[in-house]
Amino acid sequence: MKTDVLILGGGLAGLSAAHHLGGLGVSSRLVLEARQTPGGTAGSVRRGGFTFDYTGHLLHLHDPCGKRLILDLLDGNVALHERRARVFSRGVLTPYPFQANTRGLPPAVVLDCVAGFLETVHRPRRLPRRPDFLSWSRATFGEGITRHFMRPYNEKLWRASLSRLTTEWQGRFVPKPSPAEVLLGALGGGDAHFGYNASFRYPVRGGIQALPDALAARLEPGVLRLGAAVEAVDLREKAVLARDLGEVRYERLVNTLPLARFLDLARPLPLAVREARGRLRWNTVWNLNLGVARPDVSDAHWIYFPERRFPFYRVGVSSHFSPRLAPAGHSALYVEAARPGGVAVDRPRLEAAILRGLREAGILKRGDQLSAKIWMPIEFGYVVYDFARTQAVTAIFRHLAKLGVESIGRYGAWKYSFMEESILDGKRCAERLAGRAVPRPEPVPGAEELKPLK
Ligand SMILES: Cc1cc2nc3c(=O)[nH]c(=O)nc-3n(C[C@H](O)[C@H](O)[C@H](O)COP(=O)(O)OP(=O)(O)OC[C@H]3O[C@@H](n4cnc5c(N)ncnc54)[C@H](O)[C@@H]3O)c2cc1C
């Protein structure tokens, strides 16, 4: 088998690359996807009348082109929601974000948070050019907010020491309030609706799977091969070995598999690249989805849990995103716990601790019937932005670019990003391959010498 462009992975980035290549006249392309359904991390699973996503997958549309494309794909099958996010700490539910909503917490905690924040305003700390996340949090939010939320929450999520993380990922994701917002949030009456996800969109029918399904439906028959797990990549011979398909030869390769996995399958790789691969770190999100035979287990869309006594860092009620995700009279919940990538987990033990935690937090009540329960772990959940990452990915992408290999999407590009960005990554990659002038996120020496397909 032979194709001009071989795309590894049928998640949003891979599907989008194939769709846009078609629109640009590159018809010889093939997508290899290991699972029996497209969508990857943005897929959904149906079980006993429930539709479960891989935790919450909400549409935050920031780019005009991405917004147009996604709304066109969903063709009216979408609703706009105003965020109802909370933080559960010290037995109290406060609105998210924590840093601007401390009212209701014990007075000593409120004082600690507000005084610490004001200290950052009156006595700003100087930070190095590339600060670590912990120092940045202390300098930005103060000691109290760092102690009561930023540090415990982020340690639970990243499963890494915060003094070893950079701040490169947080720009859009960690909102910084003004002193007035912090004070109002402590006294009451503040406007909590700031931050990157104050409102969001979500499909009315079909869960988030509706989005990759709509992209896949735009491909001609035969372009997307499901159940075709990539088993080996020969970069010298420009050939890939796929389950049930055998050898596929290509002119240009687009990878959207997690970079670490792709490099483990690829040969030959120079020592420097193999060493860089060894420095890549990620976490696994252990996602437990539950169906509960009771409507409205909580009015929140999702709740953050910074305290160590809870094994999860976030719990969401997905049936609030669309009532069609659960049968009438039921609620659909997702629970997220994280562990370092590649570390084995005792699932029954974690599950027992999660159920205990949900009861302790008052989300599950005595006598609640669980009408569905399904584990949907995300093996590569979040790329860990430690100080080794930038250097490692630069070395890896430099080498791949010399070979004409594109590596895109949240995991292919080894970054923290959203569904919209994965779709746009696919579009830009298609434009580069088709010879359109699209600047790369970072200049890669050698890449400009490659000839476009058209
Ligand atoms: C916990 C969590 C919550 C998130 N919440 C949101 C949110 O609310 N909103 C939002 O916009 N984004 C969210 N995201 C991000 C979003 O999931 C991603 O940006 C997007 O889905 C990534 O798409 P992708 O195509 O880049 O990668 P993927 O979806 O990972 O696609 C890669 C594909 O490669 C396939 N694959 C893997 N190995 C092989 C192999 N050997 N052979 C063939 N195929 C293989 C996989 O099955 C997968 O289909 C969240 C992510 C996580 C982890």
The ligand as an ORCA input file, in Angstrom:
! r2SCAN-3c Opt
* xyz 0 1
  C      -8.466     15.305     31.105
  C      -8.586     16.105     29.835
  C      -9.611     17.030     29.714
  C      -9.714     17.801     28.549
  N     -10.722     18.716     28.454
  C     -10.838     19.480     27.351
  C     -11.885     20.437     27.232
  O     -12.736     20.592     28.131
  N     -11.940     21.189     26.106
  C     -11.031     21.060     25.086
  O     -11.145     21.767     24.080
  N     -10.024     20.155     25.167
  C      -9.918     19.364     26.265
  N      -8.893     18.439     26.360
  C      -7.910     18.372     25.271
  C      -8.410     17.557     24.065
  O      -8.731     16.243     24.484
  C      -7.289     17.464     23.051
  O      -6.802     18.749     22.729
  C      -7.675     16.796     21.725
  O      -8.694     15.854     21.858
  C      -6.411     16.138     21.196
  O      -6.616     15.656     19.913
  P      -5.374     15.042     19.121
  O      -5.901     14.570     17.822
  O      -4.285     16.044     19.136
  O      -4.886     13.807     20.028
  P      -5.642     12.425     20.357
  O      -7.088     12.644     20.570
  O      -4.879     11.782     21.466
  O      -5.459     11.584     19.028
  C      -4.418     10.665     18.826
  C      -5.007      9.417     18.220
  O      -3.965      8.459     17.999
  C      -4.499      7.179     18.254
  N      -3.383      6.251     18.510
  C      -2.611      6.126     19.600
  N      -1.687      5.161     19.427
  C      -1.886      4.668     18.177
  C      -1.239      3.682     17.389
  N      -0.190      2.965     17.848
  N      -1.702      3.452     16.135
  C      -2.747      4.161     15.625
  N      -3.400      5.091     16.331
  C      -2.972      5.355     17.591
  C      -5.400      7.393     19.453
  O      -6.349      6.339     19.583
  C      -6.045      8.738     19.111
  O      -7.245      8.554     18.382
  C      -8.767     17.640     27.491
  C      -7.763     16.681     27.627
  C      -7.666     15.927     28.766
  C      -6.574     14.924     28.882
*
